[in-house]
Amino acid sequence: MLMKQIQNLYLENLPKGAHYSFNQSVVKRIKNDSTLCGKPQLIPLIAKYEAAFLVEEEKFKISQKSEFTDSLNQLDDMRDSAYRGIKQIVGGYAKVPDADIQKAAKALDQLITDYRINVDVQRDQESGLLSNFIADLDGKCAAHVQTLGMGKAVQVLKEANNQYIEVREVRTEERMHKEKKALETACAATDTAYRALIAMVNALALVEGETDYADFIDYMNSLVSEYKAEVLNQPAKPATPSQPEDGTDGGEEQPAPGGEEQPGTGGDDTGGEDQGGTTDPGGDSGDDDDDDGGLAG
């Protein structure tokens, strides 16, 4: 009789959000399984897996909100307010019965109309529009700005926009290096702990019988199939001790070509198809290493 085994899932191919979400679901399921948590062989492996996931969770949350995010929000609010203030000043001066003032107000109102800046637009796009708008205020419209006494207002707008662009660039560099590396390292540790735990569950199911493990194995295979189908776009076949998913003799699962996650549309990564495997009691479960993590869901 063929015994139930948990399918392999090559976690490295998951985008970071999906990686986080997958492990979050597994940790939650294990915590609610008193039978698994009471097995002496599993207790240290569960503890190691949960500890590794907590580190990944922390790094994932940090990667979603940089320490610069609050500063960027403040600077964006500042430049939006300055821009709205300039529009109001120009509109107010247009009603003043003075030929020079009305001429300047009309010219600046036309400039505002030409740019049609929406402060609710995507922020990088707003940065570019404001940079060009400010350049015109300092250039061809400088005399009109002086006539209306708007020099200070324009300066506030310029400083806020320039600071926003500078902080944005710093945050981009930060995310490219520190956060990415820290999250990748945490994901790799989670993967190692996950595979050790799954290998032991499969081994125990073979040695002791599947009674105590059937519910967990069924849950895991359903979860793995869901992520293969919906995240990796891979068909999932049930794995058994005599017939692994890849139709081979049960070797380790293989990474995508090149060993890297493959870029896909919409910012997700897709990779090569998982090579399934099964666990021999006391044998290797196909413990591949790292993982690029993913999106909570």
C-alpha atoms as an extended CHARMM CRD file, in Angstrom:
* protein
*
       297  EXT
         1         1  MET       CA              0.0000000000        0.0000000000        0.0000000000  PROA      1               0.0000000000
         2         2  LEU       CA              1.3470000000        3.3780000000       -0.9850000000  PROA      2               0.0000000000
         3         3  MET       CA              1.7120000000        5.8110000000        1.8960000000  PROA      3               0.0000000000
         4         4  LYS       CA              0.8300000000        9.4850000000        1.7430000000  PROA      4               0.0000000000
         5         5  GLN       CA              3.7570000000       11.8720000000        1.2780000000  PROA      5               0.0000000000
         6         6  ILE       CA              3.9740000000       15.6720000000        1.0940000000  PROA      6               0.0000000000
         7         7  GLN       CA              4.7340000000       16.9300000000       -2.4040000000  PROA      7               0.0000000000
         8         8  ASN       CA              7.9190000000       18.8420000000       -3.0400000000  PROA      8               0.0000000000
         9         9  LEU       CA              7.7050000000       22.5530000000       -3.7910000000  PROA      9               0.0000000000
        10        10  TYR       CA             10.8270000000       24.3590000000       -4.9430000000  PROA      10              0.0000000000
        11        11  LEU       CA             10.3420000000       27.4700000000       -2.8280000000  PROA      11              0.0000000000
        12        12  GLU       CA             13.0940000000       29.4550000000       -4.5420000000  PROA      12              0.0000000000
        13        13  ASN       CA             10.8050000000       29.9540000000       -7.5220000000  PROA      13              0.0000000000
        14        14  LEU       CA              8.1620000000       31.7650000000       -5.4840000000  PROA      14              0.0000000000
        15        15  PRO       CA              8.1330000000       35.5690000000       -5.5510000000  PROA      15              0.0000000000
        16        16  LYS       CA              8.8120000000       37.0900000000       -2.1570000000  PROA      16              0.0000000000
        17        17  GLY       CA              5.2240000000       37.8510000000       -1.2620000000  PROA      17              0.0000000000
        18        18  ALA       CA              4.0490000000       34.3460000000       -2.1500000000  PROA      18              0.0000000000
        19        19  HSD       CA              6.9820000000       32.8490000000       -0.2460000000  PROA      19              0.0000000000
        20        20  TYR       CA              5.9670000000       34.7630000000        2.8740000000  PROA      20              0.0000000000
        21        21  SER       CA              2.3110000000       33.8210000000        2.4350000000  PROA      21              0.0000000000
        22        22  PHE       CA              3.0440000000       30.1160000000        1.9090000000  PROA      22              0.0000000000
        23        23  ASN       CA              5.1800000000       29.7880000000        5.0250000000  PROA      23              0.0000000000
        24        24  GLN       CA              2.7450000000       31.8810000000        7.0480000000  PROA      24              0.0000000000
        25        25  SER       CA             -0.0010000000       29.3670000000        6.1840000000  PROA      25              0.0000000000
        26        26  VAL       CA              2.1930000000       26.3840000000        7.0750000000  PROA      26              0.0000000000
        27        27  VAL       CA              3.2650000000       27.8480000000       10.4230000000  PROA      27              0.0000000000
        28        28  LYS       CA             -0.3440000000       28.6160000000       11.3440000000  PROA      28              0.0000000000
        29        29  ARG       CA             -1.4690000000       25.0900000000       10.4060000000  PROA      29              0.0000000000
        30        30  ILE       CA              1.3080000000       23.4620000000       12.4290000000  PROA      30              0.0000000000
        31        31  LYS       CA              0.5220000000       25.5450000000       15.5300000000  PROA      31              0.0000000000
        32        32  ASN       CA             -3.0590000000       24.2700000000       15.3860000000  PROA      32              0.0000000000
        33        33  ASP       CA             -2.0100000000       20.6190000000       15.0640000000  PROA      33              0.0000000000
        34        34  SER       CA             -1.5560000000       19.2870000000       18.5980000000  PROA      34              0.0000000000
        35        35  THR       CA             -0.5400000000       15.8590000000       17.3040000000  PROA      35              0.0000000000
        36        36  LEU       CA              2.4020000000       17.1930000000       15.3100000000  PROA      36              0.0000000000
        37        37  CYS       CA              3.4570000000       19.5570000000       18.0830000000  PROA      37              0.0000000000
        38        38  GLY       CA              3.5520000000       16.6200000000       20.4970000000  PROA      38              0.0000000000
        39        39  LYS       CA              5.8890000000       14.4400000000       18.4390000000  PROA      39              0.0000000000
        40        40  PRO       CA              9.3670000000       14.3940000000       20.0490000000  PROA      40              0.0000000000
        41        41  GLN       CA             11.0740000000       14.0810000000       16.6560000000  PROA      41              0.0000000000
        42        42  LEU       CA              9.2340000000       17.1420000000       15.3290000000  PROA      42              0.0000000000
        43        43  ILE       CA              9.3550000000       19.5000000000       18.3290000000  PROA      43              0.0000000000
        44        44  PRO       CA             12.8770000000       20.8830000000       17.6780000000  PROA      44              0.0000000000
        45        45  LEU       CA             12.2750000000       21.0650000000       13.9200000000  PROA      45              0.0000000000
        46        46  ILE       CA              9.0010000000       22.9610000000       14.3980000000  PROA      46              0.0000000000
        47        47  ALA       CA             10.6940000000       25.3920000000       16.7830000000  PROA      47              0.0000000000
        48        48  LYS       CA             13.5250000000       26.0250000000       14.3210000000  PROA      48              0.0000000000
        49        49  TYR       CA             11.0950000000       26.5290000000       11.4400000000  PROA      49              0.0000000000
        50        50  GLU       CA              8.8940000000       28.9620000000       13.3790000000  PROA      50              0.0000000000
        51        51  ALA       CA             11.9580000000       30.9260000000       14.5450000000  PROA      51              0.0000000000
        52        52  ALA       CA             13.2830000000       31.1820000000       10.9890000000  PROA      52              0.0000000000
        53        53  PHE       CA              9.9020000000       32.3250000000        9.7090000000  PROA      53              0.0000000000
        54        54  LEU       CA              9.6790000000       35.0480000000       12.3790000000  PROA      54              0.0000000000
        55        55  VAL       CA             12.9560000000       36.4730000000       11.0880000000  PROA      55              0.0000000000
        56        56  GLU       CA             11.6480000000       36.3310000000        7.5150000000  PROA      56              0.0000000000
        57        57  GLU       CA              8.4270000000       38.0380000000        8.6090000000  PROA      57              0.0000000000
        58        58  GLU       CA             10.3990000000       40.8780000000       10.1930000000  PROA      58              0.0000000000
        59        59  LYS       CA             12.6060000000       41.3420000000        7.1140000000  PROA      59              0.0000000000
        60        60  PHE       CA              9.5980000000       41.1440000000        4.8160000000  PROA      60              0.0000000000
        61        61  LYS       CA              7.7750000000       43.8850000000        6.6930000000  PROA      61              0.0000000000
        62        62  ILE       CA             10.8940000000       46.0610000000        6.6860000000  PROA      62              0.0000000000
        63        63  SER       CA             11.2040000000       45.5690000000        2.9380000000  PROA      63              0.0000000000
        64        64  GLN       CA              7.6340000000       46.7830000000        2.5260000000  PROA      64              0.0000000000
        65        65  LYS       CA              8.2000000000       49.9690000000        4.5060000000  PROA      65              0.0000000000
        66        66  SER       CA             11.5800000000       51.6280000000        4.4300000000  PROA      66              0.0000000000
        67        67  GLU       CA             12.7120000000       53.9390000000        7.1800000000  PROA      67              0.0000000000
        68        68  PHE       CA             12.4880000000       56.6710000000        4.5210000000  PROA      68              0.0000000000
        69        69  THR       CA              8.8020000000       56.1150000000        3.7850000000  PROA      69              0.0000000000
        70        70  ASP       CA              7.5350000000       58.5860000000        6.4130000000  PROA      70              0.0000000000
        71        71  SER       CA              9.9650000000       61.2520000000        5.1870000000  PROA      71              0.0000000000
        72        72  LEU       CA              8.7920000000       60.7500000000        1.6180000000  PROA      72              0.0000000000
        73        73  ASN       CA              5.1640000000       61.0940000000        2.6810000000  PROA      73              0.0000000000
        74        74  GLN       CA              5.9280000000       64.3390000000        4.5190000000  PROA      74              0.0000000000
        75        75  LEU       CA              7.8920000000       65.7890000000        1.6130000000  PROA      75              0.0000000000
        76        76  ASP       CA              5.1780000000       64.8390000000       -0.8380000000  PROA      76              0.0000000000
        77        77  ASP       CA              2.5560000000       66.5550000000        1.3370000000  PROA      77              0.0000000000
        78        78  MET       CA              4.7950000000       69.6210000000        1.5650000000  PROA      78              0.0000000000
        79        79  ARG       CA              5.2880000000       69.9730000000       -2.1780000000  PROA      79              0.0000000000
        80        80  ASP       CA              1.5900000000       69.3230000000       -2.8400000000  PROA      80              0.0000000000
        81        81  SER       CA              0.6230000000       72.1000000000       -0.4190000000  PROA      81              0.0000000000
        82        82  ALA       CA              3.1900000000       74.4630000000       -1.9460000000  PROA      82              0.0000000000
        83        83  TYR       CA              1.8840000000       73.8050000000       -5.4460000000  PROA      83              0.0000000000
        84        84  ARG       CA             -1.7300000000       74.3460000000       -4.3920000000  PROA      84              0.0000000000
        85        85  GLY       CA             -0.6420000000       77.5580000000       -2.6520000000  PROA      85              0.0000000000
        86        86  ILE       CA              0.9550000000       78.8690000000       -5.8440000000  PROA      86              0.0000000000
        87        87  LYS       CA             -2.2210000000       78.1560000000       -7.7860000000  PROA      87              0.0000000000
        88        88  GLN       CA             -4.2590000000       80.0520000000       -5.1960000000  PROA      88              0.0000000000
        89        89  ILE       CA             -1.8750000000       83.0060000000       -5.2300000000  PROA      89              0.0000000000
        90        90  VAL       CA             -2.0740000000       83.2480000000       -9.0070000000  PROA      90              0.0000000000
        91        91  GLY       CA             -5.8490000000       82.9810000000       -8.9520000000  PROA      91              0.0000000000
        92        92  GLY       CA             -6.1070000000       85.6980000000       -6.3080000000  PROA      92              0.0000000000
        93        93  TYR       CA             -3.8370000000       88.1380000000       -8.1460000000  PROA      93              0.0000000000
        94        94  ALA       CA             -5.8690000000       87.6940000000      -11.3470000000  PROA      94              0.0000000000
        95        95  LYS       CA             -8.6230000000       89.7310000000       -9.6710000000  PROA      95              0.0000000000
        96        96  VAL       CA             -6.3760000000       92.6550000000       -8.7130000000  PROA      96              0.0000000000
        97        97  PRO       CA             -7.1610000000       95.7010000000      -10.9350000000  PROA      97              0.0000000000
        98        98  ASP       CA             -3.5670000000       96.3950000000      -11.9590000000  PROA      98              0.0000000000
        99        99  ALA       CA             -2.3080000000       95.8700000000      -15.5140000000  PROA      99              0.0000000000
       100       100  ASP       CA              1.1520000000       94.5220000000      -14.5910000000  PROA      100             0.0000000000
       101       101  ILE       CA             -0.2220000000       92.1950000000      -11.9220000000  PROA      101             0.0000000000
       102       102  GLN       CA             -2.9610000000       90.8810000000      -14.2080000000  PROA      102             0.0000000000
       103       103  LYS       CA             -0.4310000000       90.3320000000      -17.0140000000  PROA      103             0.0000000000
       104       104  ALA       CA              1.8140000000       88.3190000000      -14.6950000000  PROA      104             0.0000000000
       105       105  ALA       CA             -1.1210000000       86.3730000000      -13.2390000000  PROA      105             0.0000000000
       106       106  LYS       CA             -2.4200000000       85.5590000000      -16.7030000000  PROA      106             0.0000000000
       107       107  ALA       CA              0.9670000000       84.2480000000      -17.8460000000  PROA      107             0.0000000000
       108       108  LEU       CA              1.4070000000       82.0890000000      -14.7590000000  PROA      108             0.0000000000
       109       109  ASP       CA             -2.1570000000       80.8080000000      -14.9500000000  PROA      109             0.0000000000
       110       110  GLN       CA             -1.4600000000       79.7270000000      -18.5330000000  PROA      110             0.0000000000
       111       111  LEU       CA              1.6840000000       77.9260000000      -17.3640000000  PROA      111             0.0000000000
       112       112  ILE       CA             -0.3360000000       76.0760000000      -14.7230000000  PROA      112             0.0000000000
       113       113  THR       CA             -2.9440000000       75.1650000000      -17.3320000000  PROA      113             0.0000000000
       114       114  ASP       CA             -0.3040000000       73.8870000000      -19.7410000000  PROA      114             0.0000000000
       115       115  TYR       CA              1.2410000000       71.5390000000      -17.1740000000  PROA      115             0.0000000000
       116       116  ARG       CA             -2.0530000000       70.2970000000      -15.7380000000  PROA      116             0.0000000000
       117       117  ILE       CA             -0.2810000000       68.8370000000      -12.7140000000  PROA      117             0.0000000000
       118       118  ASN       CA             -2.3840000000       66.4980000000      -10.6040000000  PROA      118             0.0000000000
       119       119  VAL       CA             -0.8130000000       66.0840000000       -7.1710000000  PROA      119             0.0000000000
       120       120  ASP       CA             -2.5350000000       62.7000000000       -6.8420000000  PROA      120             0.0000000000
       121       121  VAL       CA             -0.6790000000       61.2880000000       -9.8410000000  PROA      121             0.0000000000
       122       122  GLN       CA              2.0630000000       58.6340000000       -9.4050000000  PROA      122             0.0000000000
       123       123  ARG       CA              4.7660000000       60.3260000000       -7.3280000000  PROA      123             0.0000000000
       124       124  ASP       CA              7.7300000000       59.8620000000       -9.6480000000  PROA      124             0.0000000000
       125       125  GLN       CA              5.6810000000       61.3010000000      -12.4980000000  PROA      125             0.0000000000
       126       126  GLU       CA              4.7380000000       64.2340000000      -10.2700000000  PROA      126             0.0000000000
       127       127  SER       CA              8.4230000000       64.7890000000       -9.4790000000  PROA      127             0.0000000000
       128       128  GLY       CA              9.2490000000       65.1420000000      -13.1570000000  PROA      128             0.0000000000
       129       129  LEU       CA              6.3530000000       67.4780000000      -13.8990000000  PROA      129             0.0000000000
       130       130  LEU       CA              7.1390000000       69.6850000000      -10.9210000000  PROA      130             0.0000000000
       131       131  SER       CA             10.8390000000       69.8440000000      -11.8570000000  PROA      131             0.0000000000
       132       132  ASN       CA              9.9640000000       71.1790000000      -15.3130000000  PROA      132             0.0000000000
       133       133  PHE       CA              7.2980000000       73.5010000000      -13.9180000000  PROA      133             0.0000000000
       134       134  ILE       CA              9.7730000000       74.9710000000      -11.4160000000  PROA      134             0.0000000000
       135       135  ALA       CA             12.3940000000       75.3800000000      -14.1540000000  PROA      135             0.0000000000
       136       136  ASP       CA              9.9050000000       77.5320000000      -16.1120000000  PROA      136             0.0000000000
       137       137  LEU       CA              9.0530000000       79.5510000000      -12.9980000000  PROA      137             0.0000000000
       138       138  ASP       CA             12.7710000000       80.2380000000      -12.5120000000  PROA      138             0.0000000000
       139       139  GLY       CA             13.3540000000       80.8240000000      -16.2320000000  PROA      139             0.0000000000
       140       140  LYS       CA             10.9350000000       82.2600000000      -18.7380000000  PROA      140             0.0000000000
       141       141  CYS       CA              8.4150000000       83.2480000000      -16.0480000000  PROA      141             0.0000000000
       142       142  ALA       CA             10.8820000000       84.6190000000      -13.4870000000  PROA      142             0.0000000000
       143       143  ALA       CA              9.7870000000       88.2360000000      -14.0740000000  PROA      143             0.0000000000
       144       144  HSD       CA              6.1400000000       87.3350000000      -13.5280000000  PROA      144             0.0000000000
       145       145  VAL       CA              7.0130000000       85.4790000000      -10.3160000000  PROA      145             0.0000000000
       146       146  GLN       CA              8.8450000000       88.5880000000       -9.1020000000  PROA      146             0.0000000000
       147       147  THR       CA              5.9220000000       90.8480000000      -10.0040000000  PROA      147             0.0000000000
       148       148  LEU       CA              3.5900000000       88.7960000000       -7.8470000000  PROA      148             0.0000000000
       149       149  GLY       CA              6.1290000000       88.4170000000       -5.0470000000  PROA      149             0.0000000000
       150       150  MET       CA              5.9880000000       84.6260000000       -5.2550000000  PROA      150             0.0000000000
       151       151  GLY       CA              9.7150000000       83.9650000000       -4.9090000000  PROA      151             0.0000000000
       152       152  LYS       CA              9.4170000000       82.4080000000       -1.4440000000  PROA      152             0.0000000000
       153       153  ALA       CA              6.5330000000       80.1370000000       -2.4620000000  PROA      153             0.0000000000
       154       154  VAL       CA              8.4450000000       78.8990000000       -5.5020000000  PROA      154             0.0000000000
       155       155  GLN       CA             11.5310000000       78.2760000000       -3.3480000000  PROA      155             0.0000000000
       156       156  VAL       CA              9.5220000000       76.1630000000       -0.8860000000  PROA      156             0.0000000000
       157       157  LEU       CA              8.1260000000       74.1090000000       -3.7630000000  PROA      157             0.0000000000
       158       158  LYS       CA             11.5810000000       73.6430000000       -5.2800000000  PROA      158             0.0000000000
       159       159  GLU       CA             13.2070000000       72.5420000000       -2.0240000000  PROA      159             0.0000000000
       160       160  ALA       CA             10.4320000000       70.0850000000       -1.1780000000  PROA      160             0.0000000000
       161       161  ASN       CA             10.5110000000       68.5430000000       -4.6450000000  PROA      161             0.0000000000
       162       162  ASN       CA             14.3220000000       68.2980000000       -4.7310000000  PROA      162             0.0000000000
       163       163  GLN       CA             14.4120000000       66.7170000000       -1.2710000000  PROA      163             0.0000000000
       164       164  TYR       CA             11.7350000000       64.2350000000       -2.2750000000  PROA      164             0.0000000000
       165       165  ILE       CA             13.7620000000       63.1760000000       -5.3270000000  PROA      165             0.0000000000
       166       166  GLU       CA             16.9510000000       62.8110000000       -3.2470000000  PROA      166             0.0000000000
       167       167  VAL       CA             15.2990000000       60.7290000000       -0.5230000000  PROA      167             0.0000000000
       168       168  ARG       CA             13.5610000000       58.5920000000       -3.1510000000  PROA      168             0.0000000000
       169       169  GLU       CA             16.9240000000       57.7950000000       -4.7490000000  PROA      169             0.0000000000
       170       170  VAL       CA             18.4550000000       56.8970000000       -1.3860000000  PROA      170             0.0000000000
       171       171  ARG       CA             15.5500000000       54.5900000000       -0.5780000000  PROA      171             0.0000000000
       172       172  THR       CA             15.8800000000       52.9030000000       -3.9560000000  PROA      172             0.0000000000
       173       173  GLU       CA             19.5540000000       52.1950000000       -3.3180000000  PROA      173             0.0000000000
       174       174  GLU       CA             18.7470000000       50.9390000000        0.1710000000  PROA      174             0.0000000000
       175       175  ARG       CA             16.1480000000       48.5330000000       -1.0990000000  PROA      175             0.0000000000
       176       176  MET       CA             18.3560000000       47.3210000000       -3.9160000000  PROA      176             0.0000000000
       177       177  HSD       CA             21.1010000000       46.2850000000       -1.5450000000  PROA      177             0.0000000000
       178       178  LYS       CA             20.4570000000       45.9910000000        2.1970000000  PROA      178             0.0000000000
       179       179  GLU       CA             16.8140000000       44.9680000000        2.2510000000  PROA      179             0.0000000000
       180       180  LYS       CA             16.9940000000       42.5830000000       -0.6780000000  PROA      180             0.0000000000
       181       181  LYS       CA             20.0050000000       40.7490000000        0.7330000000  PROA      181             0.0000000000
       182       182  ALA       CA             18.5930000000       40.5640000000        4.2610000000  PROA      182             0.0000000000
       183       183  LEU       CA             15.2690000000       39.1670000000        3.0450000000  PROA      183             0.0000000000
       184       184  GLU       CA             16.9440000000       36.6400000000        0.7500000000  PROA      184             0.0000000000
       185       185  THR       CA             19.0940000000       35.3880000000        3.6190000000  PROA      185             0.0000000000
       186       186  ALA       CA             16.0490000000       35.0540000000        5.8890000000  PROA      186             0.0000000000
       187       187  CYS       CA             14.0920000000       33.2110000000        3.1970000000  PROA      187             0.0000000000
       188       188  ALA       CA             16.9570000000       30.7710000000        2.6750000000  PROA      188             0.0000000000
       189       189  ALA       CA             16.9810000000       29.9470000000        6.4000000000  PROA      189             0.0000000000
       190       190  THR       CA             13.2120000000       29.4170000000        6.3610000000  PROA      190             0.0000000000
       191       191  ASP       CA             13.5750000000       27.0710000000        3.3780000000  PROA      191             0.0000000000
       192       192  THR       CA             16.1820000000       24.9440000000        5.0920000000  PROA      192             0.0000000000
       193       193  ALA       CA             14.0720000000       24.6180000000        8.2420000000  PROA      193             0.0000000000
       194       194  TYR       CA             10.9130000000       23.9200000000        6.2090000000  PROA      194             0.0000000000
       195       195  ARG       CA             12.4940000000       21.1360000000        4.1930000000  PROA      195             0.0000000000
       196       196  ALA       CA             13.9670000000       19.4780000000        7.2730000000  PROA      196             0.0000000000
       197       197  LEU       CA             10.5350000000       19.5000000000        8.9150000000  PROA      197             0.0000000000
       198       198  ILE       CA              8.7180000000       18.1460000000        5.8420000000  PROA      198             0.0000000000
       199       199  ALA       CA             11.3420000000       15.4290000000        5.4070000000  PROA      199             0.0000000000
       200       200  MET       CA             10.8000000000       14.2640000000        8.9750000000  PROA      200             0.0000000000
       201       201  VAL       CA              6.9970000000       14.2560000000        8.6140000000  PROA      201             0.0000000000
       202       202  ASN       CA              7.2820000000       12.1310000000        5.4630000000  PROA      202             0.0000000000
       203       203  ALA       CA              9.7170000000        9.7760000000        7.1650000000  PROA      203             0.0000000000
       204       204  LEU       CA              7.5290000000        9.3800000000       10.2420000000  PROA      204             0.0000000000
       205       205  ALA       CA              4.4800000000        8.7090000000        8.0780000000  PROA      205             0.0000000000
       206       206  LEU       CA              6.3630000000        5.8790000000        6.3990000000  PROA      206             0.0000000000
       207       207  VAL       CA              7.7260000000        4.4020000000        9.6270000000  PROA      207             0.0000000000
       208       208  GLU       CA              4.7320000000        4.8620000000       11.9470000000  PROA      208             0.0000000000
       209       209  GLY       CA              1.9250000000        4.8480000000        9.4260000000  PROA      209             0.0000000000
       210       210  GLU       CA             -0.0260000000        7.8220000000        8.1860000000  PROA      210             0.0000000000
       211       211  THR       CA             -2.7750000000        7.9440000000       10.8360000000  PROA      211             0.0000000000
       212       212  ASP       CA             -1.2610000000       10.8080000000       12.8710000000  PROA      212             0.0000000000
       213       213  TYR       CA             -0.0480000000       12.6810000000        9.8070000000  PROA      213             0.0000000000
       214       214  ALA       CA             -2.7810000000       12.2260000000        7.1790000000  PROA      214             0.0000000000
       215       215  ASP       CA             -4.6110000000       15.4960000000        7.8790000000  PROA      215             0.0000000000
       216       216  PHE       CA             -1.4210000000       17.5450000000        7.7650000000  PROA      216             0.0000000000
       217       217  ILE       CA             -0.1740000000       15.7910000000        4.6240000000  PROA      217             0.0000000000
       218       218  ASP       CA             -3.5240000000       16.3620000000        2.8840000000  PROA      218             0.0000000000
       219       219  TYR       CA             -3.4700000000       20.0290000000        3.8710000000  PROA      219             0.0000000000
       220       220  MET       CA              0.1040000000       20.4860000000        2.6760000000  PROA      220             0.0000000000
       221       221  ASN       CA             -0.4990000000       18.7810000000       -0.6660000000  PROA      221             0.0000000000
       222       222  SER       CA             -3.5510000000       20.9520000000       -1.2360000000  PROA      222             0.0000000000
       223       223  LEU       CA             -1.5190000000       24.0740000000       -0.3900000000  PROA      223             0.0000000000
       224       224  VAL       CA              1.4250000000       23.0270000000       -2.5720000000  PROA      224             0.0000000000
       225       225  SER       CA             -0.8930000000       22.2800000000       -5.4990000000  PROA      225             0.0000000000
       226       226  GLU       CA             -2.5450000000       25.6700000000       -5.0860000000  PROA      226             0.0000000000
       227       227  TYR       CA              0.7730000000       27.5420000000       -5.1980000000  PROA      227             0.0000000000
       228       228  LYS       CA              2.0550000000       25.4880000000       -8.1260000000  PROA      228             0.0000000000
       229       229  ALA       CA             -1.0950000000       26.1800000000      -10.1180000000  PROA      229             0.0000000000
       230       230  GLU       CA             -1.7990000000       29.7870000000       -9.1490000000  PROA      230             0.0000000000
       231       231  VAL       CA              1.6890000000       31.2040000000       -8.5470000000  PROA      231             0.0000000000
       232       232  LEU       CA              4.0570000000       29.0910000000      -10.6240000000  PROA      232             0.0000000000
       233       233  ASN       CA              1.5600000000       28.0220000000      -13.3020000000  PROA      233             0.0000000000
       234       234  GLN       CA              2.6650000000       24.4170000000      -12.9370000000  PROA      234             0.0000000000
       235       235  PRO       CA              0.4710000000       21.3220000000      -12.9880000000  PROA      235             0.0000000000
       236       236  ALA       CA              0.7500000000       19.4470000000       -9.7040000000  PROA      236             0.0000000000
       237       237  LYS       CA              0.7120000000       15.6500000000       -9.6220000000  PROA      237             0.0000000000
       238       238  PRO       CA              0.3630000000       13.6820000000       -6.4050000000  PROA      238             0.0000000000
       239       239  ALA       CA              3.6730000000       12.2680000000       -5.1670000000  PROA      239             0.0000000000
       240       240  THR       CA              3.9340000000        8.7210000000       -3.8540000000  PROA      240             0.0000000000
       241       241  PRO       CA              6.8940000000        6.6950000000       -2.5710000000  PROA      241             0.0000000000
       242       242  SER       CA              6.9490000000        4.5530000000       -5.7200000000  PROA      242             0.0000000000
       243       243  GLN       CA              6.1570000000        7.2750000000       -8.2370000000  PROA      243             0.0000000000
       244       244  PRO       CA              7.5510000000       10.7750000000       -7.5780000000  PROA      244             0.0000000000
       245       245  GLU       CA              6.0900000000       13.7620000000       -9.3580000000  PROA      245             0.0000000000
       246       246  ASP       CA              8.8400000000       13.8560000000      -11.9740000000  PROA      246             0.0000000000
       247       247  GLY       CA              8.5420000000       10.1840000000      -12.8220000000  PROA      247             0.0000000000
       248       248  THR       CA             12.1450000000        9.5220000000      -11.7730000000  PROA      248             0.0000000000
       249       249  ASP       CA             13.4400000000        7.3830000000       -8.9430000000  PROA      249             0.0000000000
       250       250  GLY       CA             12.8560000000        9.9500000000       -6.2300000000  PROA      250             0.0000000000
       251       251  GLY       CA             15.8930000000       12.2560000000       -6.3430000000  PROA      251             0.0000000000
       252       252  GLU       CA             16.0290000000       15.8330000000       -5.1040000000  PROA      252             0.0000000000
       253       253  GLU       CA             13.7480000000       18.4710000000       -6.5900000000  PROA      253             0.0000000000
       254       254  GLN       CA             15.5290000000       20.6140000000       -9.1140000000  PROA      254             0.0000000000
       255       255  PRO       CA             15.6740000000       24.4130000000       -9.3130000000  PROA      255             0.0000000000
       256       256  ALA       CA             14.6590000000       26.4260000000      -12.3230000000  PROA      256             0.0000000000
       257       257  PRO       CA             17.2360000000       26.6360000000      -15.1480000000  PROA      257             0.0000000000
       258       258  GLY       CA             20.1890000000       28.6240000000      -13.9690000000  PROA      258             0.0000000000
       259       259  GLY       CA             19.2350000000       28.1780000000      -10.3280000000  PROA      259             0.0000000000
       260       260  GLU       CA             17.6020000000       31.6080000000      -10.2260000000  PROA      260             0.0000000000
       261       261  GLU       CA             13.9880000000       32.6530000000      -10.0130000000  PROA      261             0.0000000000
       262       262  GLN       CA             12.7400000000       33.6330000000      -13.4270000000  PROA      262             0.0000000000
       263       263  PRO       CA             11.0860000000       37.0320000000      -13.9420000000  PROA      263             0.0000000000
       264       264  GLY       CA              7.4590000000       37.0140000000      -14.9230000000  PROA      264             0.0000000000
       265       265  THR       CA              4.8010000000       39.5790000000      -15.6170000000  PROA      265             0.0000000000
       266       266  GLY       CA              3.4100000000       41.8810000000      -12.9700000000  PROA      266             0.0000000000
       267       267  GLY       CA              6.5460000000       41.7470000000      -10.8540000000  PROA      267             0.0000000000
       268       268  ASP       CA              6.1360000000       38.0430000000       -9.9970000000  PROA      268             0.0000000000
       269       269  ASP       CA              8.7700000000       35.4510000000      -10.6410000000  PROA      269             0.0000000000
       270       270  THR       CA              8.1350000000       32.1440000000      -12.3070000000  PROA      270             0.0000000000
       271       271  GLY       CA             10.6330000000       29.4110000000      -12.5130000000  PROA      271             0.0000000000
       272       272  GLY       CA             11.2920000000       25.9680000000      -13.8600000000  PROA      272             0.0000000000
       273       273  GLU       CA              8.9280000000       23.1710000000      -12.9700000000  PROA      273             0.0000000000
       274       274  ASP       CA              9.3600000000       21.4900000000       -9.5970000000  PROA      274             0.0000000000
       275       275  GLN       CA             10.8250000000       18.0420000000       -9.6510000000  PROA      275             0.0000000000
       276       276  GLY       CA              8.9410000000       16.0730000000       -7.0830000000  PROA      276             0.0000000000
       277       277  GLY       CA             10.4280000000       13.5670000000       -4.7230000000  PROA      277             0.0000000000
       278       278  THR       CA              9.5510000000       11.3920000000       -1.7830000000  PROA      278             0.0000000000
       279       279  THR       CA             11.1610000000       10.5740000000        1.4670000000  PROA      279             0.0000000000
       280       280  ASP       CA             12.8220000000        7.3050000000        2.3770000000  PROA      280             0.0000000000
       281       281  PRO       CA             12.8040000000        6.6420000000        6.0960000000  PROA      281             0.0000000000
       282       282  GLY       CA             16.1260000000        7.9890000000        7.2360000000  PROA      282             0.0000000000
       283       283  GLY       CA             16.9310000000        9.1660000000        3.7210000000  PROA      283             0.0000000000
       284       284  ASP       CA             17.2620000000       12.5810000000        2.1600000000  PROA      284             0.0000000000
       285       285  SER       CA             14.0470000000       14.4410000000        1.3380000000  PROA      285             0.0000000000
       286       286  GLY       CA             15.4380000000       16.5350000000       -1.4180000000  PROA      286             0.0000000000
       287       287  ASP       CA             16.5240000000       19.4200000000        0.7850000000  PROA      287             0.0000000000
       288       288  ASP       CA             17.3670000000       22.1360000000       -1.6480000000  PROA      288             0.0000000000
       289       289  ASP       CA             18.3780000000       25.4140000000       -0.2330000000  PROA      289             0.0000000000
       290       290  ASP       CA             17.3630000000       28.9710000000       -0.6790000000  PROA      290             0.0000000000
       291       291  ASP       CA             14.1610000000       30.6730000000       -1.3500000000  PROA      291             0.0000000000
       292       292  ASP       CA             13.0730000000       34.0370000000       -2.6460000000  PROA      292             0.0000000000
       293       293  GLY       CA             10.0960000000       35.0120000000       -0.6110000000  PROA      293             0.0000000000
       294       294  GLY       CA              6.7600000000       36.6090000000       -1.4480000000  PROA      294             0.0000000000
       295       295  LEU       CA              3.4670000000       38.2760000000       -0.8520000000  PROA      295             0.0000000000
       296       296  ALA       CA              1.1230000000       37.7710000000        2.0360000000  PROA      296             0.0000000000
       297       297  GLY       CA             -2.2040000000       36.4280000000        1.1050000000  PROA      297             0.0000000000
